[in-house]
Amino acid sequence: MKPPVSRLSHSARIGGVLLALLLTAPLVAPGQIVASEDSTHEESAGHEGVEYKHRPALFVGNTHKHGEDELTWGLEYFYAYKPRFAFGGIAEYAGGHFRDWLFLGLATWSPVANLILLGGPGFELHESHREFALRVGVAYKFPIGRFAILPQFNIDFIDREEVKVYGLSFEYEF
């Protein structure tokens, strides 16, 4: 008989898979990096490199805090004002016994095609208590036409503690 798998070990496996996807994505999709270099050349020639500027998304993932895990879902919106830069905001809800809302304003930078670094301030709301929050994270974009799937890993700094949030965003560009 197999021993039961704890929720922590299951979420650790999911986090490991997402981290592996993020780290290996540039190796799996090298054509995307070459395409990025071509688009950078076009930008310097005065052409706009961003076809779709609006990027709403649905996030589904996990929040790990105080040694416990809970399902997290959220809505995201980013506006790409340059091919490699965007800004926007997110609203996330960590359910279960956490029952926390997180609201953040974020900026993103893409140093190479499809790799996204992000960060920004906001606040966590638990019942009527509000705490300052700061998020830093990384994502990798797998485009599928006007849609994209983005595995991501984030660390939130809230009230002198680190909270890990990881999962998938499902994005639509227009």
Number of C-alpha atoms within 10 A of each C-alpha: 3 4 5 6 8 9 12 14 10 12 19 14 12 16 21 12 13 21 20 12 18 21 14 12 16 17 12 10 13 11 11 17 16 13 13 18 13 12 18 16 13 13 15 10 9 8 11 13 17 13 11 14 15 17 20 19 22 18 24 19 22 23 23 20 15 8 7 13 22 21 16 23 20 18 18 21 20 22 18 21 13 14 19 19 17 21 18 18 18 19 18 20 22 21 16 11 9 16 13 17 19 20 20 21 19 21 19 23 19 17 12 15 21 21 21 21 19 18 19 18 17 19 17 22 16 13 9 5 8 14 13 16 22 19 22 17 18 21 27 26 20 18 15 10 8 12 15 18 19 24 25 24 22 20 19 24 17 16 12 9 11 17 17 17 24 25 22 20 23 19 24 19 18 10
